[in-house]
């Protein structure tokens, strides 16, 4: 790769890594919000159904029917305030967009960068970083637990492709994309 493209390659590697972490964190946050949606939604529906049905029967005291209705309404109110379903959907959308950016940055770095002019490389890098910034601003801030779960997933190889883990391919491809081979004997 030409020396004048090395800084672009470095920035693409940073962008790919950042998008990988953002994607995994948003996926974990989305899963958590989806769980909250079910944890609140199912009981709210059950209490509402029970209270509505019991109101037409004389089998239960009024206070039981009223309490069931209040609990169902309270759970539905909490669901509205938390907007768990919307947050789960937004988290999935942002996670998928971050994942697309990650893939595009990796392909640009490993396949196309060496064949581009500096201006073309800079234009494509700017396009990817703009997409990343737009998505980051649209995403809800994840909590610490989502980050920790994403970190565990990445450490355990959840974002690793099989082709990147074989010894044959590790020796054939540089450890730092876009740079000379820096594999040491302990890494092989």
C-alpha positions, 0 to 999 in steps of 0.5 A: 500500500502506498505510504500516503494511504497508511493514515487512511488505513489506520483510520479505517481500522479505528472506524471498523473497531468502533463500529464493531463495538457499537454494533454489539453494544446496540444489539445487547441493549436492544435485547434488554429492551425487548425483554423489558417489553415482554416482562411488562407487556405480558403481565399488563395484558393478563391483569387487563384481561382478568380484570375485564372478564372478572368485572362481568362476573360476580365471582370476585370481590370488587376490590380484587377486580379493581386492584387487577385493573390498577396493576394492569394500568400501572404496568401499561403506564410504565411500558408507555414511559419506558417505550421499551418496544421503540427502544428495542427496535431502534437498538436493532436498527442502529446495531444493523447499521453499525454492522454494515459500516463495520463490514464496509470499512473492513472491505475498503481496508482489506480489498479496495484501499491499495487501489484507490487514489488518496482523494478517492480513499479520503472520500470513501472514508468521509462517507463511512465516518458520516454514516457512523456519526449519523447512526451514533446520534440516532442511537439511544445511549446503552447502559453499562450492562449492555456494554459489558455483555458486548465486550464479553461477546467480542472477547469470546469471538462473537465477531470473528469470522472462521476464515480469520482464525485459521493458521493458514490465513493468519500467516497470509494476512497482516495482523493489522490490516493495511500494514506489513505483516507483523505476525510474531512466532507466538501469534502463529 
